[in-house]
Amino acid sequence: MQDVLAKFEFDNVIRRMVESNTLYLVIKEFNSPKGYLGPDKIGAVDCGYIFEDLVRRFSESFGEEAGAHFTSRDIIYLMTDLLLSDADLTSTGNVTVYDMAMGTSQMLSCMEERIHDLNSETEVTCFGQEFNPSTFAIAKADMMIRGGDPNNMRFGDTLSDDQFSGYTFQYCISNPPFGIDWKREQKAVEAENKKGELGRFAPGLPKISDGQQLFVLNGLSKLAPNGRMAIIQNGSPLFSGDAGSGPSSIRKYILENDWLDAIIQLSTDQFMNTGISTYIWVLCKDKPAHRAGKVQLIDASHCYEPRRKSIGTKRNDISDLCRSLIVQAYGEFKNGAIYGDKGGVYCQSKVFNSEEFGYHKIVVERPKRDEQGNVVTKRGKPVADSSLRDTENVPLTEDINEYFKREVLPYAPDAWIDKSKTKVGYEIPMTRYFYEYQAPEKVEDIMERIRVLERDIAGGLKALFHENA
């Protein structure tokens, strides 16, 4: 019966193409030289781009949100190479890989490919979860074709319907949606947050408008004691949220556990449906000794190759050269080192102690003055004037009292710190760390350019009026 229905549908498609005069044109295109897509002309990476572009167009037609599905092969291979840069795969044991927002499972297949490049005898078991029915079906079918266990590809919302509770994995690689709210999952997420250490979201909750940090916490909860994760995020998790807020508390949790290994800033226009700057966070549950207590930041925003033709908003590629430079920078772990040509394609590495990202937010109070200018007191202590209240962010690397004496008391001698309100916060102002001062143009040069323009304008007016005369 199914064969009959399939033939009936196929006949309907052919009939509609005949009626619209498109059947001949389609056949003609497939028979033309440019319609040839043999393996000698189209490689595996090109097939991946073709496939992803088709899925992108399909999803856009259904109003899918930006950043929800697509990570091109060049970025995936960079992530896999970062994860496996110092991996010991000399043994032939089993390696587990997990993607919590797998889309069509291309990250998992690329990770398996890279592991087998290092050791073809290593057994790789992939696990993934996806809540979009269409892409989930593709991922499950792809796993069956590749000979894996399709039951490891599971359907459901990772935040509210975790299909891998109690599992741990050696590697996690993922590009979860960013800039998308978690209102749909709010009830379940808040309930799990209240479980404390028994749940995935104990450290805190991000703002309701952006749930990407929830995926980071989910991934960390599933990393084995020696596990490593590479996850893509936008700029918000670097600095959003004040001390004591959910986003800052999540950063605090990660940094104080010494799980943040590196952050790599990519260039803009790297994705098919969003042009914003993105970052790869590399997290490690068991850092090697020389990286312990430290975080590496890599600015790779200049490390790209412009595409000859854009795919959606993807105008830049991470070429083999770019990837090798970034992986070299990550592997060598040097502070202040530049890899590549500073005038062209390059990346820059800087290394910081984890505590350099932290600060104490102190509340500075000043006393009220009555109509006669006297300090108002209560129980022998000055009463704070809320209208004069201020805050200061004191780096964790500085003594609070010394900072207060140097930065506050010279300008407000009657001020004091309300120590009960002091909070610890963390932020990673990556742009500030890699900012390079550009000297403004000299006044003399500006004046000379103005004089040249004035002469050109005067000459043009003279010629115009002379012709009119």
GIZITA-V452828 format. One record per residue. PSI is psi as a letter, one per 40 degrees, with the letter a starting at -180 (* if undefined). Layout:
BEGIN
psi->PSI
psi->PSI
END
This chain:
BEGIN
psi->d
psi->d
psi->d
psi->d
psi->d
psi->d
psi->d
psi->d
psi->d
psi->d
psi->d
psi->d
psi->d
psi->d
psi->d
psi->d
psi->d
psi->d
psi->d
psi->e
psi->f
psi->e
psi->d
psi->d
psi->d
psi->d
psi->d
psi->d
psi->d
psi->d
psi->e
psi->i
psi->d
psi->e
psi->e
psi->h
psi->f
psi->i
psi->d
psi->e
psi->d
psi->h
psi->a
psi->d
psi->d
psi->d
psi->d
psi->d
psi->d
psi->d
psi->d
psi->d
psi->d
psi->d
psi->d
psi->d
psi->d
psi->d
psi->d
psi->d
psi->e
psi->e
psi->f
psi->i
psi->i
psi->i
psi->e
psi->d
psi->d
psi->h
psi->h
psi->i
psi->d
psi->d
psi->d
psi->d
psi->d
psi->d
psi->d
psi->d
psi->d
psi->d
psi->d
psi->e
psi->d
psi->f
psi->i
psi->g
psi->f
psi->d
psi->i
psi->f
psi->a
psi->h
psi->h
psi->h
psi->h
psi->h
psi->h
psi->e
psi->g
psi->e
psi->b
psi->e
psi->f
psi->d
psi->d
psi->d
psi->d
psi->d
psi->d
psi->d
psi->d
psi->d
psi->d
psi->d
psi->d
psi->d
psi->h
psi->e
psi->e
psi->h
psi->h
psi->h
psi->h
psi->i
psi->i
psi->i
psi->i
psi->i
psi->e
psi->h
psi->d
psi->d
psi->d
psi->d
psi->d
psi->d
psi->d
psi->d
psi->d
psi->d
psi->d
psi->d
psi->d
psi->e
psi->e
psi->a
psi->h
psi->e
psi->e
psi->e
psi->h
psi->i
psi->h
psi->i
psi->h
psi->d
psi->d
psi->e
psi->g
psi->h
psi->e
psi->f
psi->h
psi->e
psi->i
psi->i
psi->i
psi->d
psi->i
psi->h
psi->h
psi->i
psi->g
psi->i
psi->i
psi->i
psi->e
psi->h
psi->i
psi->f
psi->d
psi->d
psi->e
psi->d
psi->d
psi->d
psi->d
psi->d
psi->d
psi->d
psi->d
psi->e
psi->e
psi->b
psi->e
psi->e
psi->i
psi->e
psi->f
psi->d
psi->d
psi->i
psi->h
psi->i
psi->i
psi->d
psi->e
psi->h
psi->e
psi->d
psi->d
psi->d
psi->d
psi->d
psi->d
psi->d
psi->d
psi->d
psi->e
psi->e
psi->h
psi->i
psi->d
psi->f
psi->i
psi->i
psi->h
psi->h
psi->h
psi->h
psi->i
psi->a
psi->e
psi->d
psi->e
psi->d
psi->e
psi->i
psi->h
psi->i
psi->h
psi->e
psi->i
psi->d
psi->d
psi->d
psi->d
psi->d
psi->d
psi->d
psi->d
psi->d
psi->d
psi->d
psi->e
psi->f
psi->e
psi->h
psi->d
psi->i
psi->h
psi->h
psi->h
psi->i
psi->i
psi->i
psi->f
psi->e
psi->i
psi->d
psi->e
psi->h
psi->e
psi->i
psi->i
psi->i
psi->i
psi->h
psi->h
psi->h
psi->i
psi->h
psi->e
psi->g
psi->i
psi->i
psi->d
psi->e
psi->e
psi->h
psi->e
psi->i
psi->h
psi->h
psi->h
psi->h
psi->h
psi->f
psi->e
psi->e
psi->g
psi->i
psi->h
psi->h
psi->i
psi->d
psi->h
psi->i
psi->h
psi->b
psi->e
psi->h
psi->e
psi->i
psi->i
psi->g
psi->i
psi->d
psi->d
psi->d
psi->d
psi->d
psi->d
psi->d
psi->d
psi->d
psi->d
psi->d
psi->d
psi->d
psi->f
psi->i
psi->h
psi->e
psi->i
psi->h
psi->h
psi->a
psi->h
psi->d
psi->e
psi->b
psi->h
psi->i
psi->i
psi->h
psi->h
psi->i
psi->h
psi->i
psi->i
psi->d
psi->e
psi->e
psi->e
psi->i
psi->i
psi->h
psi->h
psi->i
psi->h
psi->h
psi->i
psi->i
psi->i
psi->i
psi->h
psi->a
psi->d
psi->e
psi->e
psi->i
psi->h
psi->h
psi->i
psi->h
psi->f
psi->e
psi->i
psi->i
psi->h
psi->i
psi->h
psi->d
psi->e
psi->e
psi->i
psi->i
psi->i
psi->i
psi->h
psi->h
psi->i
psi->d
psi->e
psi->i
psi->h
psi->d
psi->d
psi->d
psi->d
psi->d
psi->d
psi->d
psi->e
psi->d
psi->d
psi->d
psi->e
psi->g
psi->d
psi->e
psi->i
psi->i
psi->h
psi->g
psi->d
psi->e
psi->e
psi->h
psi->i
psi->h
psi->i
psi->i
psi->i
psi->g
psi->g
psi->d
psi->d
psi->d
psi->d
psi->e
psi->h
psi->h
psi->h
psi->h
psi->h
psi->i
psi->i
psi->i
psi->d
psi->d
psi->d
psi->d
psi->d
psi->d
psi->d
psi->d
psi->d
psi->d
psi->d
psi->d
psi->d
psi->d
psi->d
psi->d
psi->d
psi->d
psi->d
psi->d
psi->d
psi->d
psi->d
psi->d
psi->d
psi->d
psi->*
END
